[in-house]
Amino acid sequence: MRLPNLLIVLTPLLLPACESMSEDQCRRADWQQRGERDGQQGQSAGRIDAHREACAKAGVVPDAARWRQGWQRGVLTYCTPRSAWSEGSRNQAYQGACRHLDETGFLRWHQAGIDL
């Protein structure tokens, strides 16, 4: 199979992976928990926009205030030297989650992990 044909076949299979949440997840979401998990994973504060877009297909509007409360708790566990070094050593990209905390320190440890 030629490459263009292969891409046509695979594209519909790859598109759902781009969505932040499934329709079922949107319907059953505890937005505070979801925000905390996103924060712990180092997702940026803009991640709620991806959830809003994904959940619109299910007719669900995320509770942005509850999501943000959870996210603010989650980033406290993510924005640490240990997490920064771990993320860097696994060559994970920084998504900007620590902008309102000690981002300079986080980036220094993240770079140290990358340099390892």
C-alpha positions in Angstrom: 0.0 0.0 0.0 1.4 3.4 -1.0 2.0 6.0 1.7 -0.9 8.4 0.7 -3.3 5.5 0.7 -2.1 4.3 4.1 -2.6 7.8 5.5 -6.2 7.9 4.2 -6.9 4.6 5.9 -5.2 5.5 9.2 -6.4 9.1 9.6 -9.8 8.3 11.0 -8.2 5.9 13.5 -5.8 8.6 14.7 -8.3 11.5 15.1 -10.0 10.3 18.3 -6.6 10.1 20.0 -6.4 13.9 19.5 -9.4 14.5 21.7 -8.8 15.2 25.3 -11.8 13.1 26.5 -14.4 10.7 25.1 -18.1 11.5 25.1 -18.7 9.0 27.9 -15.9 10.6 30.0 -17.4 14.0 29.4 -20.8 12.8 30.7 -19.4 11.2 33.8 -16.6 13.7 34.6 -15.9 15.0 38.1 -14.4 18.3 36.8 -12.4 19.0 40.0 -10.8 15.5 39.8 -10.1 15.9 36.1 -8.5 19.3 36.7 -6.3 17.8 39.4 -5.2 15.0 37.2 -4.4 17.4 34.4 -2.4 19.5 36.8 -0.5 16.5 38.1 0.4 15.6 34.5 1.7 19.1 33.8 -1.0 20.1 31.4 -1.3 23.9 30.9 -4.2 25.9 32.2 -5.5 26.0 28.6 -6.2 22.3 28.7 -9.8 23.1 29.7 -10.3 24.5 26.2 -9.5 21.1 24.7 -12.0 19.5 27.1 -14.6 22.1 26.2 -14.1 21.3 22.5 -14.2 17.5 23.0 -17.2 17.6 25.3 -19.3 19.9 23.0 -19.9 16.8 20.8 -21.6 15.1 23.8 -23.5 18.3 24.7 -21.6 18.7 27.9 -20.1 22.0 29.2 -17.2 21.5 31.5 -17.4 23.1 34.9 -14.4 25.4 34.4 -14.4 26.7 37.9 -14.2 23.3 39.5 -11.7 22.1 36.9 -9.4 25.1 37.7 -9.6 24.4 41.5 -8.4 20.9 40.9 -5.8 22.0 38.4 -4.3 24.5 40.9 -3.9 21.7 43.4 -2.5 19.3 40.8 0.2 21.6 39.5 1.5 22.0 43.1 2.6 18.3 42.9 3.9 18.7 39.4 5.8 21.9 39.7 8.6 20.5 41.9 12.3 19.9 41.2 11.8 16.1 41.4 9.0 16.2 38.9 10.9 18.6 36.6 14.0 16.4 36.6 11.9 13.3 36.0 10.1 14.9 33.1 13.3 16.1 31.6 15.1 12.8 32.0 12.3 11.2 30.1 12.5 13.9 27.4 9.0 15.1 28.1 8.1 18.5 26.8 7.1 21.2 29.3 3.6 22.5 28.7 3.8 25.7 30.7 1.9 24.5 33.8 4.3 26.2 36.3 4.1 29.8 34.9 2.5 31.1 38.1 4.8 29.2 40.4 8.6 28.8 40.3 8.9 28.3 36.6 12.5 29.3 36.5 13.4 26.7 39.1 11.3 24.1 37.3 12.9 24.8 34.0 16.4 24.6 35.5 15.7 21.1 36.9 13.9 20.1 33.7 17.0 21.0 31.7 19.2 19.1 34.2 17.1 16.0 33.5 17.4 16.5 29.8 21.1 16.9 30.0 21.4 13.6 31.9 
